[in-house]
């Protein structure tokens, strides 16, 4: 996953855009009983906050 985020980060830099790591969150949705442990994702060397739910345009998305 980090390689994909890094590719998006590189694309935004090349196109003079900015990813704000403070406004980005990480949510893992895993349907297995034994939950996986994934490596943290970072943008601009800042680790993203891991959340259980997020509200986007008035819609709450939850990993439960």
C-alpha positions in Angstrom: 0.0 0.0 0.0 2.8 2.4 0.8 4.2 2.1 -2.8 0.8 3.2 -4.2 0.6 6.1 -1.8 4.2 7.1 -2.7 3.2 7.0 -6.4 0.2 9.3 -5.7 2.5 11.6 -3.7 5.0 11.7 -6.5 2.3 12.5 -9.1 0.9 15.3 -6.9 4.4 16.8 -6.5 5.0 16.6 -10.3 1.7 18.4 -10.9 2.4 21.1 -8.3 -0.3 19.8 -6.0 0.0 19.2 -2.2 -1.2 16.2 -0.1 -2.0 17.4 3.4 -1.0 14.5 5.7 -2.8 16.2 8.6 -6.1 15.8 6.8 -5.5 12.2 5.6 -6.5 9.2 7.6 -5.9 5.5 7.3 -8.8 3.0 7.8 -8.3 -0.8 7.5 -11.3 -2.8 6.4 -10.7 -6.5 7.1 -13.4 -9.1 7.1 -11.4 -11.9 8.6 -11.8 -13.0 12.2 -8.0 -12.9 12.8 -7.2 -9.3 11.9 -4.1 -8.6 9.9 -1.4 -6.2 11.2 -0.4 -3.8 8.4 2.6 -1.5 8.2 1.7 2.2 8.8 1.3 4.4 5.8 3.0 7.8 5.6 2.8 10.9 3.5 5.7 13.3 3.4 7.4 11.3 6.1 4.4 11.7 8.4 2.6 8.6 9.6 -1.2 8.7 8.9 -3.6 8.4 11.8 -5.4 5.0 12.0 -9.2 5.4 12.5 -12.2 3.1 12.9 -14.6 5.4 11.1 -14.6 8.5 8.9 -17.2 11.1 7.9 -17.0 12.1 4.2 -19.6 14.5 2.8 -22.0 13.7 5.6 -21.7 9.9 5.2 -20.0 7.9 8.0 -17.9 5.0 6.8 -17.0 2.4 9.5 -14.6 -0.6 9.4 -16.9 -2.6 11.7 
